[in-house]
Amino acid sequence: MEPVLRISSRGSLTITVSGLTSEQVILLYKTVRSSTSGAGFEPVPSCFPECSADCRPSATEQAFLSGTIHELKRGAKIIDSFGGHFSDLGKRIVTLLDNYLRSDYTINCRGTVLNLGSRTHIMGILNVTPDSFSDGGLYADIDSALAHARELAAAGADIIDIGGESTRPGADSVSEEVELSRVVPVIQQLSAELPVPLSIDTYKSAVARKALEAGASIVNDISGLRFSPDMAKVAADYGVPVIIQHIKGTPRAMQQAPVYGDVVADVMAYLEEGIKMAEHAGVGSGQILIDPGIGFGKTLEHNLTLLNRLDEFRGLGKPIVLGTSRKKFIGAVLDIPVPEQRVDGTAATVALGIERGAHIVRIHDVARMVQVARMTDAVVKAAHAGFATGH
């Protein structure tokens, strides 16, 4: 089993290397410490309390490399020079760094190309359901749904995400027939009228196929391709982007005491597997997006941890979609039981999410969050310009 690499930037870039043998950790430590690469090496504190060149861990399988981009890349070359001791670890470190720093993502929505690297994109939520947690019933008939979609587009939505089944905690599933009767007429009308791409929010491959036939151009699957075995093939057949989201359990039972070892590591492994599933089915590598699934089988602490460590998902090399809008964890922090009153709390999560690397934010209150996103973009781009050059 090859080592697992993770990356974050709390003060400086830090790469976590898990799954090494004790001997490999010792050799890695001595290699980087004795090199002139300039890359720092910070071993697990309990194993290397004094960080001396002669200290030896009794048993450990984890190490930390920290430094600037240039230092870490030079260190990766030194590591690769030891060949079989580390296999292709140095090359994987370079790939991880390149993924983490990448900002040139684009997706092709059946002819409409969205440049996700240019700015944060806004996905407006259109729930044509009677029971969604925040706006259930407001847009359940076609006329109100169409009117709201026009409002979202006019307010600055880059994508409109259309869902015909509530996936709130505790929600019951609905049949394909019911879901199709809700979404297809709306998609047919909007695809002929609006220039913005339409996303179908479903975990049913049959619904996704019919929605794509009706004019949708993105598949947004809350199950990360798990609930319908052929969902990835549907996206591949139509050549559309697919959003792979994490969920623990099903919407009906997902909030019944969810437990993780390390929520970030567990969610990331789930998404990595989903990426492989999509690519194996023929989805283009540049057409895959990831979503950590805030609120989908997570406690308050899990959600806050995922937000705080969202930047680590950049190492997967895929655009990040973030959906926090009006969710219950915001209400728990701010003691606001009414979802519609959580706009300011949502704004805080959107700003932080963008700073941590989100490329698309899924939003109810589009006009307000467009301003939040544009202001955050201006600050983040200025900061990243210096960071990318090592300053």
C-alpha positions as CSV (number, residue, x, y, z in Angstrom):
1,M,0.0,0.0,0.0
2,E,1.5,3.3,-1.1
3,P,1.9,6.2,1.3
4,V,-1.0,8.7,1.6
5,L,-0.2,12.4,1.1
6,R,-2.1,15.4,2.5
7,I,-1.4,19.1,2.3
8,S,-2.4,22.2,4.2
9,S,-1.1,25.8,4.7
10,R,-1.4,26.8,8.3
11,G,1.4,29.4,8.5
12,S,3.6,27.4,6.0
13,L,2.9,24.6,3.6
14,T,2.9,21.3,5.3
15,I,2.7,17.9,3.7
16,T,1.6,14.9,5.8
17,V,3.0,11.6,4.7
18,S,1.2,8.6,6.2
19,G,1.7,4.9,5.7
20,L,5.5,4.9,5.8
21,T,7.5,2.3,7.7
22,S,9.6,3.4,10.7
23,E,12.7,2.8,8.6
24,Q,11.4,5.0,5.8
25,V,10.5,7.8,8.2
26,I,14.1,7.7,9.6
27,L,15.6,7.7,6.1
28,L,13.3,10.5,5.0
29,Y,14.2,12.5,8.0
30,K,17.9,12.1,7.5
31,T,17.7,12.7,3.8
32,V,15.9,16.0,4.0
33,R,17.7,17.2,7.0
34,S,21.1,16.5,5.5
35,S,20.3,17.9,2.1
36,T,20.9,21.4,1.0
37,S,17.4,21.7,-0.3
38,G,16.2,24.0,2.4
39,A,13.1,22.0,3.0
40,G,12.3,21.7,6.6
41,F,11.4,18.4,8.2
42,E,9.2,18.2,11.3
43,P,8.7,14.6,12.5
44,V,5.9,13.5,14.8
45,P,6.7,15.4,18.1
46,S,6.2,12.3,20.3
47,C,8.8,10.4,18.2
48,F,11.3,13.2,17.6
49,P,11.1,15.4,20.7
50,E,14.6,16.9,20.1
51,C,14.6,16.7,16.2
52,S,18.2,15.5,16.3
53,A,19.7,13.6,13.3
54,D,20.3,10.5,15.5
55,C,16.9,10.2,17.1
56,R,15.0,7.1,16.1
57,P,11.3,6.5,16.6
58,S,10.1,3.4,18.3
59,A,7.2,3.0,15.9
60,T,5.6,5.6,13.7
61,E,4.1,5.7,10.2
62,Q,3.6,9.4,9.8
63,A,6.0,12.3,8.9
64,F,5.6,16.0,8.1
65,L,7.4,18.1,5.5
66,S,7.1,21.8,5.8
67,G,8.5,24.8,3.9
68,T,8.0,27.0,1.0
69,I,6.9,25.8,-2.4
70,H,10.4,26.0,-3.8
71,E,11.9,24.3,-0.8
72,L,9.5,21.4,-0.9
73,K,10.0,20.9,-4.6
74,R,13.8,20.9,-4.1
75,G,13.3,18.4,-1.3
76,A,11.1,16.2,-3.5
77,K,14.0,15.9,-6.0
78,I,16.4,14.8,-3.2
79,I,13.8,12.2,-2.1
80,D,13.5,10.9,-5.6
81,S,17.2,10.5,-5.9
82,F,17.0,7.6,-3.3
83,G,15.0,5.6,-5.8
84,G,13.5,2.4,-4.4
85,H,13.5,3.6,-0.8
86,F,10.6,5.9,-1.5
87,S,9.3,4.7,-4.9
88,D,7.8,7.7,-6.6
89,L,7.1,9.7,-3.4
90,G,9.0,12.8,-4.7
91,K,7.0,12.9,-7.9
92,R,3.8,12.6,-5.9
93,I,4.8,15.5,-3.6
94,V,5.3,17.7,-6.7
95,T,1.9,16.6,-8.1
96,L,0.3,17.4,-4.7
97,L,1.9,20.8,-4.6
98,D,0.8,21.6,-8.2
99,N,-2.7,20.5,-7.4
100,Y,-2.8,22.6,-4.3
101,L,-1.7,25.7,-6.1
102,R,-3.7,25.2,-9.3
103,S,-6.2,27.9,-10.1
104,D,-6.9,27.5,-13.9
105,Y,-9.9,25.2,-13.7
106,T,-12.5,25.3,-16.4
107,I,-15.6,23.1,-17.0
108,N,-17.5,22.6,-20.3
109,C,-21.2,22.6,-19.7
110,R,-22.3,21.3,-23.1
111,G,-20.7,24.2,-25.0
112,T,-20.8,26.9,-22.2
113,V,-17.3,27.0,-20.7
114,L,-17.1,28.3,-17.1
115,N,-13.6,29.6,-16.1
116,L,-13.6,28.7,-12.4
117,G,-10.2,30.1,-11.9
118,S,-11.2,33.6,-12.9
119,R,-13.5,34.2,-9.9
120,T,-15.8,32.3,-7.5
121,H,-18.9,31.0,-9.3
122,I,-22.3,31.2,-7.8
123,M,-24.7,28.2,-8.0
124,G,-28.3,29.4,-7.3
125,I,-30.6,26.9,-5.6
126,L,-34.0,26.1,-7.1
127,N,-35.9,23.5,-5.1
128,V,-39.1,22.5,-6.9
129,T,-40.1,20.5,-3.9
130,P,-42.8,20.8,-1.2
131,D,-40.5,19.9,1.7
132,S,-37.0,21.3,1.3
133,F,-35.6,22.5,4.7
134,S,-35.5,26.2,3.8
135,D,-37.7,27.0,0.8
136,G,-39.9,23.9,0.5
137,G,-43.2,24.7,-1.3
138,L,-42.2,28.2,-2.4
139,Y,-41.4,27.1,-6.0
140,A,-43.2,23.8,-6.3
141,D,-45.4,25.0,-9.2
142,I,-43.9,25.6,-12.6
143,D,-44.7,29.3,-12.8
144,S,-43.1,30.2,-9.4
145,A,-40.1,28.0,-10.2
146,L,-39.5,29.7,-13.6
147,A,-40.0,33.2,-12.0
148,H,-37.5,32.4,-9.3
149,A,-34.9,31.0,-11.7
150,R,-35.1,34.2,-13.7
151,E,-34.5,36.2,-10.5
152,L,-31.5,34.0,-9.6
153,A,-30.0,34.6,-13.1
154,A,-30.6,38.3,-12.9
155,A,-29.0,38.5,-9.5
156,G,-25.8,36.9,-10.8
157,A,-26.1,33.2,-10.6
158,D,-23.6,31.4,-12.9
159,I,-25.4,28.1,-12.5
160,I,-28.9,27.2,-11.4
161,D,-29.1,23.9,-9.5
162,I,-32.6,22.3,-9.9
163,G,-33.7,19.6,-7.4
164,G,-37.0,17.7,-7.3
165,E,-36.4,15.7,-4.1
166,S,-35.6,17.1,-0.7
167,T,-32.4,15.7,0.8
168,R,-32.8,17.4,4.1
169,P,-32.0,15.3,7.2
170,G,-34.8,12.8,7.8
171,A,-36.4,13.3,4.3
172,D,-38.1,10.3,2.6
173,S,-37.2,9.5,-0.9
174,V,-39.6,10.0,-3.8
175,S,-40.2,8.0,-6.9
176,E,-38.4,8.7,-10.2
177,E,-41.8,9.5,-11.8
178,V,-42.5,12.2,-9.1
179,E,-39.0,13.7,-9.3
180,L,-39.2,13.8,-13.1
181,S,-42.6,15.4,-13.1
182,R,-41.2,18.2,-11.0
183,V,-37.9,18.9,-12.7
184,V,-38.2,18.1,-16.4
185,P,-40.8,20.8,-17.4
186,V,-38.8,23.5,-15.5
187,I,-35.5,22.4,-17.2
188,Q,-37.1,22.3,-20.6
189,Q,-38.4,25.9,-20.3
190,L,-35.3,27.4,-18.6
191,S,-32.8,25.7,-21.0
192,A,-34.6,27.4,-23.9
193,E,-34.8,30.8,-22.1
194,L,-31.7,31.4,-19.9
195,P,-28.0,31.4,-21.0
196,V,-26.7,30.0,-17.7
197,P,-26.0,26.3,-17.3
198,L,-28.6,24.2,-15.4
199,S,-27.5,21.6,-12.9
200,I,-29.7,18.6,-12.0
201,D,-29.5,17.8,-8.3
202,T,-30.3,14.1,-8.1
203,Y,-28.8,10.8,-7.1
204,K,-30.9,8.8,-9.5
205,S,-29.3,8.0,-12.8
206,A,-32.6,7.8,-14.7
207,V,-33.6,11.2,-13.5
208,A,-30.2,12.6,-14.5
209,R,-30.5,11.1,-18.0
210,K,-34.0,12.6,-18.5
211,A,-32.9,16.0,-17.1
212,L,-29.9,16.0,-19.5
213,E,-32.1,15.2,-22.4
214,A,-34.4,18.1,-21.3
215,G,-31.4,20.6,-21.4
216,A,-29.5,20.3,-18.1
217,S,-25.7,20.4,-18.5
218,I,-24.3,19.4,-15.0
219,V,-25.0,16.5,-12.7
220,N,-24.9,17.2,-9.0
221,D,-25.0,13.9,-7.1
222,I,-25.2,14.1,-3.3
223,S,-24.3,10.4,-3.1
224,G,-20.9,10.8,-4.9
225,L,-22.0,8.3,-7.5
226,R,-22.8,5.6,-4.9
227,F,-26.6,5.4,-4.9
228,S,-27.0,4.7,-8.7
229,P,-24.2,2.5,-10.0
230,D,-24.5,3.9,-13.6
231,M,-24.6,7.6,-12.7
232,A,-21.0,8.1,-13.7
233,K,-21.7,6.5,-17.1
234,V,-24.7,8.8,-17.6
235,A,-22.4,11.9,-17.1
236,A,-19.8,10.3,-19.4
237,D,-22.4,9.6,-22.1
238,Y,-23.5,13.2,-22.2
239,G,-20.0,14.6,-21.7
240,V,-21.1,16.9,-18.8
241,P,-19.4,17.9,-15.5
242,V,-20.3,15.8,-12.5
243,I,-20.2,17.0,-8.9
244,I,-19.1,14.2,-6.5
245,Q,-20.4,15.0,-3.0
246,H,-19.7,13.1,0.2
247,I,-22.6,11.8,2.3
248,K,-22.6,9.4,5.2
249,G,-25.6,7.1,5.1
250,T,-28.8,8.3,3.4
251,P,-30.7,11.6,3.8
252,R,-33.3,9.8,6.0
253,A,-30.8,8.5,8.6
254,M,-27.5,10.5,8.0
255,Q,-27.8,12.7,11.1
256,Q,-28.3,9.8,13.5
257,A,-25.0,10.1,15.4
258,P,-22.5,10.2,12.5
259,V,-19.0,9.1,13.6
260,Y,-15.6,9.5,11.9
261,G,-12.0,8.7,12.7
262,D,-10.7,11.9,11.1
263,V,-13.6,13.6,9.3
264,V,-11.3,15.3,6.7
265,A,-9.3,12.1,6.0
266,D,-12.5,10.0,5.7
267,V,-14.3,12.5,3.5
268,M,-11.3,12.9,1.3
269,A,-10.9,9.1,0.8
270,Y,-14.6,8.9,-0.2
271,L,-14.1,11.6,-2.7
272,E,-10.9,10.1,-4.1
273,E,-12.8,6.8,-4.7
274,G,-15.6,8.8,-6.4
275,I,-13.1,10.5,-8.7
276,K,-11.7,7.1,-9.7
277,M,-15.2,5.8,-10.4
278,A,-16.0,8.8,-12.6
279,E,-12.8,8.5,-14.5
280,H,-13.2,4.7,-15.0
281,A,-16.7,5.3,-16.4
282,G,-15.2,7.8,-19.0
283,V,-15.9,11.2,-17.4
284,G,-13.2,13.6,-18.4
285,S,-10.7,14.4,-15.7
286,G,-11.4,18.1,-16.2
287,Q,-15.2,17.5,-15.8
288,I,-15.1,16.3,-12.2
289,L,-15.8,18.5,-9.2
290,I,-15.8,17.6,-5.5
291,D,-18.0,18.7,-2.6
292,P,-17.3,17.7,1.0
293,G,-21.0,17.5,1.8
294,I,-21.4,20.0,4.6
295,G,-24.5,18.9,6.7
296,F,-24.7,15.5,5.0
297,G,-24.0,13.1,7.9
298,K,-22.0,15.5,10.0
299,T,-22.2,16.9,13.5
300,L,-21.6,20.6,14.2
301,E,-18.0,19.9,15.0
302,H,-17.5,17.9,11.8
303,N,-18.9,20.7,9.7
304,L,-16.7,23.3,11.4
305,T,-13.7,21.1,11.0
306,L,-14.4,20.6,7.3
307,L,-14.7,24.3,6.7
308,N,-11.6,25.1,8.7
309,R,-9.6,22.5,6.7
310,L,-11.2,22.9,3.4
311,D,-7.9,23.9,1.8
312,E,-6.7,20.3,2.2
313,F,-9.2,19.2,-0.4
314,R,-7.3,21.3,-3.0
315,G,-4.7,18.6,-3.0
316,L,-7.1,16.3,-4.9
317,G,-6.7,18.5,-8.0
318,K,-10.4,19.1,-8.6
319,P,-12.6,22.2,-8.3
320,I,-14.3,22.5,-4.9
321,V,-18.0,23.1,-4.6
322,L,-19.2,24.3,-1.2
323,G,-22.8,24.2,0.1
324,T,-23.4,25.8,3.4
325,S,-26.3,28.1,2.6
326,R,-28.8,28.5,5.5
327,K,-27.8,25.1,7.0
328,K,-28.6,23.9,10.5
329,F,-25.1,24.1,11.8
330,I,-25.1,27.9,11.2
331,G,-28.3,28.1,13.2
332,A,-26.7,26.0,16.0
333,V,-23.8,28.4,16.2
334,L,-25.8,31.6,16.1
335,D,-29.0,30.2,17.8
336,I,-31.1,31.0,14.8
337,P,-33.8,28.4,14.3
338,V,-35.3,30.0,11.1
339,P,-33.3,29.1,8.0
340,E,-34.2,32.3,6.2
341,Q,-32.6,34.3,8.9
342,R,-29.1,32.7,8.6
343,V,-28.0,34.9,5.7
344,D,-25.2,36.7,7.6
345,G,-23.9,33.4,9.0
346,T,-24.0,32.0,5.5
347,A,-21.9,34.9,4.3
348,A,-19.2,34.2,6.9
349,T,-19.0,30.6,5.7
350,V,-18.9,31.7,2.0
351,A,-16.0,34.1,2.7
352,L,-14.0,31.6,4.6
353,G,-14.8,28.8,2.1
354,I,-13.5,31.0,-0.8
355,E,-10.3,31.9,1.2
356,R,-9.8,28.1,1.8
357,G,-10.2,27.3,-1.9
358,A,-13.9,26.9,-2.9
359,H,-14.5,27.5,-6.6
360,I,-18.3,27.3,-6.6
361,V,-20.6,28.2,-3.7
362,R,-24.2,26.8,-3.7
363,I,-26.5,29.5,-2.5
364,H,-30.1,30.5,-1.8
365,D,-29.5,34.3,-1.4
366,V,-27.7,34.9,-4.7
367,A,-27.7,38.7,-4.8
368,R,-26.2,39.0,-1.3
369,M,-23.6,36.3,-1.8
370,V,-22.4,37.7,-5.1
371,Q,-21.2,40.7,-3.2
372,V,-19.6,38.6,-0.5
373,A,-17.8,36.4,-3.2
374,R,-16.6,39.4,-5.2
375,M,-15.1,41.1,-2.2
376,T,-13.5,38.0,-0.9
377,D,-12.1,37.2,-4.4
378,A,-10.4,40.6,-4.5
379,V,-8.7,40.0,-1.1
380,V,-7.8,36.4,-1.8
381,K,-6.3,37.0,-5.2
382,A,-4.1,39.6,-3.9
383,A,-2.9,37.3,-1.1
384,H,-2.4,34.3,-3.4
385,A,-0.3,36.3,-5.9
386,G,2.4,36.7,-3.2
387,F,1.9,33.2,-1.8
388,A,2.4,31.5,-5.2
389,T,5.7,33.2,-5.7
390,G,6.9,32.0,-2.3
391,H,6.7,35.5,-0.6
